[in-house]
Amino acid sequence: MTSRLLMPVRTVRTARTEGAEASAREVPGSTRPTPILDLEHPLVTALVARVLRESEARGAVTDRARLQVAHGILVTAVRPVYSVEDRRRVSRTLRLGRGSCSQRMAVLEAVARSLGVETRVRGLLVDGTFWYPRFPKLRAFVPEEVLLAWPEFRLAGAAGTSTAGAGAAGIGAAGAAWVPIAELFTGLAPGGHGGGFTNAGAETLFEAVARTAVDWDVPAACAGSAPCDLSAHLRTDLGRFSSRDELFDLHGQTLCRPARTLAEPVLGRWSAGAAA
């Protein structure tokens, strides 16, 4: 019942080929600003200053610990909504005080880059049925697939990522490793603390990564643990990109521009978890 009518033209065969090639090669990250990650905007610098203050107060001295603090701030400071504008500038998300999972992940990337932590993203085409629990009465309008920019952070002293393509995402010469957002919070039980992520209710993926393990890959680190393993929802791995800007430049956003123009005024204010 998912729809392709509202999606941009995307050649699946080309996407899969490019994804396989990108997964097989080393993709560098960056700490530079981008049109989306507008690090020098006063709202972004003010957020980074707050993160540093609260990190110092909590004794958070590592990059991982500071990013955990930043995540906690964003959970309360930026209200979760269903905005469909993935290319929205981080500063605008902060000004509005609301954002989608993708937009809030972009804010966390901006904080990381401001702290000198390199970031990049993994492009994932996720089956639209994954969002059915949120829109039970609007399934016919759910896109057939959703493009998700899944952030990775290069952290010193971190263990190598357990995700597919570890050869391209493992430990570098300086002892740093690429860590997906789902592994920023270590020691999480795959089904603990209330079960795995179900994409239903008020909790979104952005909140869930601090509570429970999330894995998109097969074989997964949590193979055999249904609450943790989301691999059945992954249609295509597009590989890794130096920035989310690069990903969206190449593959477009989930919805075509006319659809985004019509949907954003409603979905951009629709709180995640509100009745559909």
N, C-alpha and C positions, 0 to 999 in steps of 0.2 A: 504493500500500500504506500510505500515511499514514493516520492516524486522526483523526476528529473527536470520538470518544466521550469523550475526556479533556479536551476544551477547553471553556471557557465559551461561552455563547451570544453571538455577535458578529455583528451585521448588516453584511455586507460592503458593501452598497450605501451604508448610512449612513456606514461607515468611510471609504469612498472619497470621498464627498461632503464630509465633514468634513475629510479630508486635503487635498483640493483647495483648500478655503477657507482652511485654516491655512497652506498653502504660499504662498498669494497675499497674505497679510497679514504685516505685521511682528509678530514675536513676541518680546517682551522676555525677557531672562534675569534672573538675580538672584544676589546673593551671600548671601542669607538662608538660615538653616537650615531644614530640612524634617523631617518624621518619618523619612524615609529618610536624609537627609543631616544627621545629628545632630552638627553642627560643634563644639558646646561640650563633647562628651564627652571625658574625659581621654585616652582612647586615640587620639582623632582629633587633639587638640591636641599630644599627644606625637609623633605621626607628622609633623605639620606642622613641629614644632620640628626633627625629624631632617632633613626635607627642606631646611629653611633652613640647617642646619649643613653638610650635604653640598653644597648649592648654593654656599655661600660657599667651601668648600674647593676646589671645582672651577672657581670663577670664573664660575658660572652666574648672571648678573645680570638677565636678562630673564624675564618671566613664562613665555614658551615654554620657555626653558632650564630653569627651575625645575620645570615640569611634566614635562619629559623626565626630570629627576632623580627626581621622584616616581614616574613610571612604572617606571623601572628598579628602584627600591626595592620596589615592589609585586610586580614579577615574581618576585622572590626571597623576599619576606616573606609572600605570600599564595598558598598552593598552589592550582592550578587544579582545580576539580571541576565536576560537572554539577548543582549545586544548582538547584532550580526555584523558590525563594522570592525573586522579584525585588524584593519590598518589604522585604527584610531591612535593618535599620539598618546603617549603615556601621560603627558601633562593634562590632556583633556579628560582622561579617565579620572585623574586625581581631582580636577576641578569639579567634575560632575558628582564625584563621590559614589559612583556606581559603575559596574563593569561586568562583562562576561568572564568566564574562566580564562579564555584566551587573553583578554585585556588585562586581567589581574596578573596573569603569568608574565605578560610583557612588562608590567610595573616591577615585578620581582627581578626580571632580567636587567632592567634599567638600574635598579639599586645595586645589583651585583657588579655591573660594568663600572658604576661610579666608585665602587669599593676596590676596583682593580682586578676583579674576577672575570676572566673570559667567559663568554656565553656563546652558545649556538643553539639551533633547534633541530629536531627530528620531525619530518613531515609525515603525518599519519592520516590516511583516508579511512575513517571509521564508519561502519555501517549505520545508516540512519535509524535502524530499529533500536539501536542502543539508547535513543532518546524517546522511545515510545512511552516509557513510564511517566515522563514529564508532560507529554501531550496526548493523553488517551483519547480525547475527542477531536484532535486535529492531526491524526496520523497521515491523512492524505496529503497534508502540506509539509510533512517532514521531508527534508532532502534525502535522496537516496544514499548519499554519503556526505560526511562532514569532514572538512579539512582541519586537522588539529596540529598546531605548532607546539611540540612537546619540548620544553627547554632542557638544556644540559649545561652544567656549570663545571669549569675546570678548577678543581680544588686541590691544594697542596696537601700531600700526605694522605689522600683518600684512597681507598681500595678501588680497583678498576670496576667499571660498570658491569653488571651481570646481564645486560640486554644483548640482543643479537647484534652482530657486527662489533664484538668486543675488540677485535683486532684494530679497528679504526678508532675505538673509544677508550682504549686502555691506558695504562700508565706511561707517561712520557719520560724523557731523559731526566727531567728535573724532579721526578717523583710525584708529579701532579697527575690527576686522573679526571676523566669526564664523568660527572655524576648526574643522572637524570633527576628531575624535580621530585619524582616519586621516591628517590633514595636520599634526599636531603635529611630526612628524619630516620635515623638508623634504629635498629632493634625493634621494628614493628612486627607484630604477629600477623600472619596473613588473614586471619579471621577474627582477630581479637578486638577488644574494645567496642563491642556492639556489632561485629560482623564486617564483611567487606563492603566495597562501594557498589551500590545498586543503581545509581543514577535516578533515584526517586527521593521525593521529599525536599527539604530545604538545603541539605548538604550537596555541594557541587564537588567536582574533581579537585578544585583548588583547595577546599577545606579538607577533603578526604586524605590527601597525601600526608597530612600531619597526624592522622589517626590510624591508618591501616595501609598495608602494602598494596601496591598497584603494579601490575605487570602486563604489557601488551604483547609479549613474545612467546613463541613456541620453539624449542622447549623453554618453559618459563622457570624462573627461579622458584616460583611457588607452584610448579606443576602438580596437579592433583588436588589443589586447594581452590575450589570454585570461587570463593569470595575474593581471592586475590587475582586470579587469572582472567584477564579481559581479552585474551588473544583471539577468541572466537569472534569478537566484534571488529577486528582489524582486517580491512579489505586489502589495502596496499600500503607498503612501507616505501615512502618516496625518498628515503635516505636523509642525510644530514646537510644542513645549510649554515653558513656563517652567521646568518641573521634571519629573523622572521620576515624582514623586508625582502630578502632574496627568495625565500620560499613563496611568498605571495606574488612576487614579480613573475615567477616562472609558472606557477600553477593556479593563480587567481585565488579568490576567496570561495567560501562555501556557496554563497548565493550570488547570482548575477547582479549587476548594478541596479536595474529597475526593481528587482525583488527587494534588495537591501533598502532602497529609497522608500518603498511602501511599508516594509516591515519594521524598520528601525524606530519610528515614532511610537509604536506599540510595544515591540519586544524590548526596546532599549530602556523601558521603564517597568517592565513586567518582572517582578521579583521571582527569583528562582524558588521553586517549591509552591508558588501560588497555584490555585486550581486552574486547570486548562479547560 
